[in-house]
Amino acid sequence: MVELVPGEVDVAYEMVGIRQAIDLLELQFSRLAATFDKGAYWEQEGSNSPIDWIRFNCHLTSNAAGARIAVGENLGRVAESAQAMQAGEIGFTHLVEMARTADAVGKAFDETKLLELARENSPGKFHYKCMHYRHSVDAKAVAEEQAELAETRFLHLNTQDDGGLFITGLLDPVGGALVRNALEPLARSSGADDFRDAPKRWADALVELASSKTRIQMQVTSSVETQPSGPPRRSRGRVPGRRDRVLPPNLLQDRRALGLRLEPEPDPDAGLGGDRRRPERADDQRPAAPGADRAGQALPVAGLRADGVKVRWTSRRALAARRRRRDRKPDPALPPASLDGA
């Protein structure tokens, strides 16, 4: 068992007592804020609203100032909850949630149901319990609020002078939950050697998520001196430096499938460097053009030339049909055959 240090126990109970005293002061401040909201002193001071005056002079955020005014205005409707807070059963945060719920549902507010939930749940869970209660009382109003939250979404991407990207935005609860669920697994600490703080891990998680879904395209400008030395590599669709158009791989394959004769021709750029000759294949038994050396010629191009004469593409099927017609044609030098075979 873990031994309790007397000094630590005293510190823990002292913290609880101070927090209860702060809650009582917050309750008193809420009463004063509600009274101040009904006056006109804030307008004489040149402020836009009572919340604006409290925000500047009491060093609070707008949400915090509005919450204090809401509690002060609804103290009559949450009297039992205020007594429970003074007894230490709930905190001032519970009271804020109950006051906001009372403003939202109006006359349908039931303090008894929410007070029991406040005693059983932490302030974070109690917030969602109040949301469920509001939905059960007035589902249409909750749906309209969610729709308004979705319409307030925005995202700003500002590029700095040095190329850095400054991101600011606001998402609705559903969109925010989706983004958080996608980033949280990537933002976890990688171990004891990971010295990044939480903001840096979130930033790295966003970059990692974006890089895994996007194919980055970059244009790099370099001089000739930085290029690798050696013969140029042969591309798939075009040989660098050739003036003639090489057949694309798909068109070349289609011509072979149709039985078209693919005759080679001399490559005018064969001496520019690199071996651009077509490799010899064991199964290639097609006849070559007259005067053409297959071992020393390049890949065929769109127009075939043999000995300087342009040759048309002729399919094997057309050549076979010509042979059959030639064989069936009678020789005029021979006498016609008789019907009886004589």
Secondary structure, DSSP 4 states (H G I P E B T S, - for coil): -PPPPHHHHHHHHHHHHHHHHHHHHHHHHHHHHHHHHHSSHHHHTT-SSHHHHHHHHTT--HHHHHHHHHHHHTTTTSHHHHHHHHTTSS-HHHHHHHHHHHHHHGGG--HHHHHHHHHHS-HHHHHHHHHHHHHHH-HHHHHHHHHHHHHT-EEEEEE-TTS-EEEEEE--HHHHHHHHHHHGGGSS--STT----HHHHHHHHHHHHHHHH----------GGGSPPSSPPPPSS--TT-SSPBPPHHHHHHHHHTTB-------TTTTSSS--BPPP-TT--PPPPTT--GGG-B--BSSEEETTEEE---BHHHHHHHHHHHHHSPPTTSPPPPTT--
